[in-house]
Amino acid sequence: MSSDQTVLDTFAADVVRDLCRQPKQLQARYLYDALGSSLFDAICRLPWYRITRAEARLLRGHAREIANALPSRDGGVALVELGCGNGEKLAALLEGIPQNVPVDVHLIDISTDALQATGARIARFENVRTTSHPAAYDEGLRSVQPFLQHRPCTLTLLLGSNIGNFDPPAAQALLRAIRAPLANGALLLLGADLVKSEADLLLAYDDPLGVTAAFNKNLLVRINRELDADFDVTAFDHRAVWNAREQRVEMHLVSRRTHRVRLAAADLSVQFAEGESIWTESSYKYTPLDIGRMGTDGGFRVIRQWIDEEAQFALTLFVAN
Ligand code: AVJ
């Protein structure tokens, strides 16, 4: 487990590297400090952001069927979740597993706030034992690996369209890293948002209440606090763009004027031109076939795919083969 200082050093190094890139970027994983996690919870309640509710409907409706697809549950179940958020998704799934089956839950999330919220949310399941891994997915998967040896009955969860933050090569690498330690027969449950109309996509990522704008701009607030920077948050506009060629919604922070920002803790000064943007997130969107193909390339086979027609969201159950 990494110390607070290492975590901060990694954050500083990533921010410096990404703000010196052309075009400027920041990693979406850093959106989730305590306030960012709360703002994301608020996004999930917005009428225009349908992913969370659609997935909850599918999980409630099919939790039993998913649990029954696990090979042999005699020795209990190992459950790994990448990006647990507030724990609601996991709780819906645990409802489908009989209370007499012991479940070893491994939570991987870079946000300690998310790990705490999930721990509290699932405390009522007496058959569940929880281990938290405060880390990015790649590092978290490495620390979970020893727990999965000799555990054929494993279910990995990558829900909420969290995979959408990864560009196709990175998504491929992630699925392979998930697959690597698994025995044949282990399951992967993947929630992924589908391509839909541009108008619906832009409303989901640039909502009329401005919650997503606050979520995006909070990354600058976090950098100010943790890296002793002097970003003028009011000098940036939130922008969501549908990039049809890449099949992704992009979030940007666009500078309203020419100015300079200083990051004291990183000994860096960054120049912004008027209209210059920081690219903070990609949310890739998929066809149902894209999702199947992604899993297949990662070493999995589709068992079932459920689609919420209203929100155009897919939940796909894969088996490692
Ligand atoms: C949690 C990464 C799936 O990309 O839809 C919500 C984050 N960003 N609104 C997404 C998010 C803007 C969300 N994920």
Residues whose N, C-alpha, C, O or C-beta is under 5 A from the ligand:
A	BS01	AVJ	G160 S161 N162 N165 A204 S283
